[in-house]
Amino acid sequence: MSNAERKTIAASTVFAAMFCIAPYAYAMHIMEGFLPPKYCIMWGAICVPFLVAGFISLKKIIRDHRRAVIILAMAGAYTFVLSSLKIPSVTGSCSHPTGTGLGAILFGPSVMSVLGIIVLIFQALLLAHGGITTLGANTFSMAIGGPFVSYGIYKLCLKLKSPKSLAVMLSATIGDLFTYCITSYQLALAYPSKVGGVTASALKFLSIFAITQVPIAIIEGIGTALVVAMLEKYASKELTDINFLKGAVK
């Protein structure tokens, strides 16, 4: 076997290894069985109070704002569609939008914990995206952490008298990025680096995600702002009913 042939085989082996190994660690939804059991239990337990609060908020919305239920369903569908779009990354991994910012700014972050876990369950069972054992970790990053940050950014922007379109875009963009920050920490906590520990491992995961996730987050922010603008035009009564249009700068 010539040197050129050996190099070709070695290169093809490395290429194959990238696609066989990297997606398990570097995909945004942590895959089935990837986290040790203690972390699966820990993240699942942390999610419980948020889910209880979300269920209470959801019941109140359905009871008091019947005309907004269809927008609530649309927010869940928006999250499902966007978070199902797995976009290949140059690292051999995948990235995707989260879609949780829309529901967070319309109905509050607690509601998104319930909508988000429903989305994650369907994706795990029907699309093999994520997993049941890692459901708690994925719920905390995408359906709790991201939405709460999106909601906080949105309210802060309105307080600072920012245009509402800019507030929506920034909230969706930063919420998306924060989801990936949490996922990176979750992976780093479970698999700390031998040199540098959890911090070094988290920085490694963040650097991998950032390559494709930053532009994706910006695109999601712009798309969410356009969706809100359309809702204001065609569903203003429903948005007024849930007090979304009050106190906003147009």
N, C-alpha and C positions, 0 to 999 in steps of 0.2 A: 504494500500500500504506500503510495507516494505521500510526501509531506502535504501537498495540496489537498489530497483526499482526506487525510487525517484532520486537517484544519476545517474542511467542509463539514465532516461528521461532528467535530467538536462544536462548531458554530451552530449546527442544527440542533444539537443536544441542548445547548444553552437557550436557544430560541424556544424549544419545546418546554423546557423547565420554567421559563418565564410565564408561559400561558397556563401551565399546570399548577404552579405554586402561587404566583402573585395574586390572582383573583381572590383566593381564600382570605388573604390578609388585608388586601387593599381595596376591596369592594366596599361601597358605602354601607349597604346593608350587611352586617356581619353574618356570615353564612352559618348554616346549621352545624352544630357540633364544634365550632371553632373556639368558643370560649370555655374555659374550665367550669365545672358545675357550680362552684361557689360564687363565681361572678354572674352566672346566669340567675342564680337565686337572689343575689344582692341587688342587681339592677331591676329584677322583677318586683322585689319588695319595695324599692324606692318609688316605683311607678304607682303603687296602690293608692296613696292619698290623692295624687293628681287625677287618677281615673275616677275616684269617688267624687271629687269636686267637679270634674268634667261631666259626669253623669247627671249631677244635680243641676248644673248650668244648662245642659241639653234639655232636660225635662222642663225647665222654666221657659226656655225659648219656644219649645213646641207648644206649651200651654198658653203663653202670653203673646206670641208673635206667629200666629198660624200662617199668615201670608208670606212669611220669610222662610218657611220650611223648604220651599223649592230652591232657594238660594243656599240654604244650609246643605242640601243634597248636592248642589252644584259644587260647593266648596270641597266636599268629600270626593267627588268625582275628579275635580281638578287636581287634588293631591294624589289620587290613585294614578291618573294618567301621567302626570309629570314625573312622579317617583318611580314609574315603571320604565321610563326611557333610559335604559342603560347605554351610556355612550362610552365607547372604548377609549382608554387613556394610553398615552405613549409609554407608560410603564408596564403595559400588559394587564392593567387593571381596568376598572370601569368607574365612571362617575355618572351622576344624574341630578336633575333638579329635585327639590323636595316638595314644592307646591303647598307647603303648610302656611306660608305667610298670608295668603288670601283669607283663609278662614280665621286666622288669628286676629287680623285687624277688623274683620267684619263682626265676629261673634265673641272674641276674647280667646285667650290662649288655653283656658281649661277645656273648652269644647273640643279643641283639636287633639287633646290626648285621647278622647274616645274615638273620634273620626280616624285619627292616625293609627290606633291599634287595630281598628277594623280593616283599614287599608293594608297594614302589614301582615295581618293574618291571611287575607286573600292572596297577597303576593307570595307569601311563603307556601301556601297550599296549592295555588294554581300556576304560579310562574316560577317556582323554585328560586325565588328572590328573597334572601334573608333566611329565616328559620324559626321554628317554634321554640327551641331551647334558647335561642338568642333574641326572642321576642321582647323581653324586658329591656335589654340593652338598646335594641333598635328603636323601641318605643320612646325611651328616655331621650335619645339623641334627636330623633326626627319629629316626634309628636309632642314632646314636652320642652326640651331645651330650646330648640329652634323657634317654636311658636311664641314662647315667653319673651325671647329676645326680640323677635319681630314686633310683638305688641308693644314692648317697652320703647323700641326705637321709633315706632309710629307715634306714640303719645308724646315722646320727647320732641320730635320734629314739629308736631302741631303746637306744642307749648312754645317753641321757638319761632312760631309764625311762619313755618316753611310752607310752600305750596303743597297741597295734598298729594298731587301726582309724584312729587319728589319724596314725600314722606312714605308713600306706598312703595316706591321703587327701592328706597334705602332699607326699609323694614324687611322686604322680601329678600333682598340681596344679602344683608347682614345675617338674617335668620338662617338662610341657606348655609352660609359660611360657618356660622357657629355650630350648626349640626355636625359639620365635618370636623370641627375642633373637638367636639365631645367624642365623636367616634374614634378619632386619633388617640385621645386620652384613654378611652375604654380599651383599645387594643394595646396601648403602651402599658397600662396597668396590669393587663393579663400577661403580657410578654415584654417585660422590661429588658433593655439592652444590657449586655454584660459589662459594657463600658459606658457609664453615664446614667444607668438606671432608667426609670420611668421617663424622666425629662428628655433624655437623648432619644429614646424610642418614640416618644410623642412627636418630637421635631422631625424624625425620619418619616413618620406617617403623614404629618402635615405637609412636608415638602413634596411628597408623592401626590397627595390629593390636590395641592395648589396648582399644579401644572394645568389641569383641565377644569378644576372646580371654580376658580376665580372667574373665568369668562362665562361659565355656565350660570353662576350665581348672578352675574350682571344681566345676562339675557333673561333669567327668570324674573329679576326685579322689573325690567322693562315690560315684559309680558304681563306681569301681575298688575302693573299700573294701567296698561291698556284694558285689561279685563274689568278693573274697577271703573274706568271711564265709561265703558260700555254699559255696565250695570247702572251707573248714575243716569245714563240716558234712557235706558229701557226699563229700569226697575227702581225708579226713584221713590215710589210709594213704599216699597218693601224696605228700602234702605232707611227711609225716614222712620218707619215703624220700629226699627231696631236702633234708632238714634245714631246711625252712622254718619248722616249728613249734618248733624248739629255741631256747631263750633269748628268746622273745618274751613281752611282757607282754600278757595278754588283758584 
